[in-house]
Amino acid sequence: MRGWGVFASGGVAVVLLAVLATQTVANDYLFFAAFVVLQFVVLATAWNILGGYCGYVNFGTGAFVALGAYTAVALHKFADLPLPLLVTAGAAMGGVLGAAVGLLTLRLRGIYFAIATLAVTIILETAVLNWDYVGGARGITVDRPHADALFGTYNRMLVVFMAAMAVVAVAIARWVGHSAFGRSLSAIRDSEDAAEACGVPTLKRKVQAAALSGAMMGAAGAPLPLYLNFVDHTSAFGLNYAVSALAMPMIGGTGHWIGPVIGALLLGTAQQAVTVTISSEINVLVTGLLLIGFVVAAPRGILGWLKR
């Protein structure tokens, strides 16, 4: 309980720091960078639940992010719902997709599961390209308020909201890591046959992990069109999401709730620095180089290197 008290204090401090920044920082680009880094924290944490705790590598992160984004676009266009409801709807759709993908593919192992998740992204992107209501191949502009009474601009409010989402996502991952549910996922990762022999309902646990991971990714994608004021299939299904979501936990350390946070802060900050100084086009290259470097120098990530 003491550990949770310290964690809660830290989470409140993060949100308060984001609120303070909206009142004191003048450079709007810093808020864009903060939004991306905080979104990466949510995505890396979500990926780690299935990929780190359970050992099933998911290449379909872009599908879940895009599903959350386009769910928010459709509902915003249909009824102009408030942001919390849009995020809730994105999480629900991501959870449903995660459970469905889990039921269909989690009997596969290794590279076969990874290929199946990549195929889900291609299928969903094809569906979006042919859905005119959300813009299809042209993309769609999302109208939103330009100002916010408390934070000055709507974008600054979204950064505070994303900071709160990041705290909640990390809290969920920490709970999983300390729960019987998380221990059963670790048993599946270490030896699925042995876990099954010991009475762990492996398929049920894997589907639950896939649904939870998908819900968190869908929630992370829902604010994206409101922040960018525009969304199309290129930005929503971007390769950077799939590569970064895999790289961040591996850089920070998989199998522990703090590892993805470390990796997201490091990789997200590096990508934004490269965007400002060189070009945003080489973000994936930067991710790949960092991933190769850590795989060679620290195969278990920063946490594993520190423990060693």
KACORPE-V493731 format. One record per helix or strand. SS is the DSSP state (H for helix, E for strand). FROM is the first residue (numbers start at 1). TO is the last residue. If there is no record, write none. Layout:
# KACORPE-V493731
SS;FROM;TO + SS;FROM;TO
This chain:
# KACORPE-V493731
H;2;24 + H;28;51 + H;61;79 + H;83;105 + H;111;129 + H;132;134 + H;136;138 + E;140;141 + E;147;148 + E;152;153 + H;154;177 + H;180;190 + H;192;197 + H;202;222 + H;224;228 + E;230;231 + H;233;236 + H;239;252 + H;257;277 + H;280;297 + H;301;307
